[in-house]
C-alpha cells in the first residue's frame, strides 16, 4: 500500500515517482520496470521511494486511484 500524507513534499515526491513510472512504461513492459528504473527516471532517492511505496505495484495503484478521483 502507498502512504501519502498531506505534507506537500510527500505529495511532490509521489508525483515525481508516478511520472517516473509512466516514463519507464514507455520503453519497458510492466514486469521489467524496476524500482531502480523509477528512481533514475524520477530523480527521487531509493529511501524516499520506500517511505511512500512498497513496490512498483503500489505506484500503479496510486496512479489508477488518482485517475479514478478525477
C-alpha positions, 0 to 999 in steps of 0.5 A: 500500500502507498502512504501519502500524507498531506505534507506537500513534499510527500505529495511532490515526491509521489508525483515525481515517482508516478511520472517516473513510472509512466516514463519507464512504461514507455520503453519497458513492459510492466514486469521489467520496470524496476524500482531502480528504473523509477528512481533514475527516471524520477530523480527521487532517492531509493529511501524516499521511494520506500517511505511512500511505496512498497513496490512498483505495484503500489505506484500503479495503484496510486496512479489508477486511484488518482485517475479514478478521483478525477 
